[in-house]
Amino acid sequence: MSLHIWGCFTPHTEDADGSRPGPHQFQGPGYSRAVFCNQPQRHQKKPFKYISNYISTTKYNIITFLPKATFEQFRRVANVYFLLAAILSLTPVTPFSAVSMIAPLAFVVGLSMA
């Protein structure tokens, strides 16, 4: 594999007295420069330490699965309704058992999370 050096060189102009001026003070378009690809030891300045280019496209990880998935399930109005009904079934004035409300809610939410 060969590496190439690109340069942008402009001819030096002569002053009024016929002498050639020294190198330009300003770096920019039209002035000579050299770019070294894949050769960090040839740069005058020390190369920057760039951050990692790692990309994660997952929505959950081991730590955030339960809080995020629960939040996503209870954003649905139907699940909030059945959660409130299950909480009310824990009171002594309810005409049915708490298990009959909590078990179906846990099953539906658990199945949706899976």
VENWOWO-V172203 format. One record per pair of residues at least 4 apart in sequence whose ideal C-beta (glycine too) atoms are under 6 Angstrom apart, sorted by sequence separation. I is the first residue (numbers start at 0). J is the second residue. D is the distance in Angstrom with one decimal. If there is no record, write none. Layout:
BEGIN
<<I/J/D> <I/J/D>>
END
This chain:
BEGIN
<<13/17/5.8> <14/18/5.3> <26/30/5.7> <59/63/5.7> <63/67/5.1> <64/68/5.6> <95/99/5.2> <97/101/5.6> <98/102/5.4> <101/105/6.0> <105/109/5.8> <59/64/4.4> <73/78/5.3> <88/93/4.8> <13/19/5.8> <14/20/6.0> <35/41/4.4> <72/78/5.4> <73/79/5.6> <23/30/5.1> <39/46/4.5> <11/19/5.1> <59/67/5.8> <89/97/5.1> <88/97/4.4> <88/100/4.2> <85/100/4.2> <84/100/5.5> <85/101/4.8> <85/104/5.2> <9/29/5.4> <8/31/4.6> <81/104/4.7> <7/32/6.0> <6/33/5.4> <4/33/5.5> <5/34/5.2> <2/36/5.4> <2/37/5.9> <72/108/4.9> <72/111/5.8> <68/112/4.6>>
END
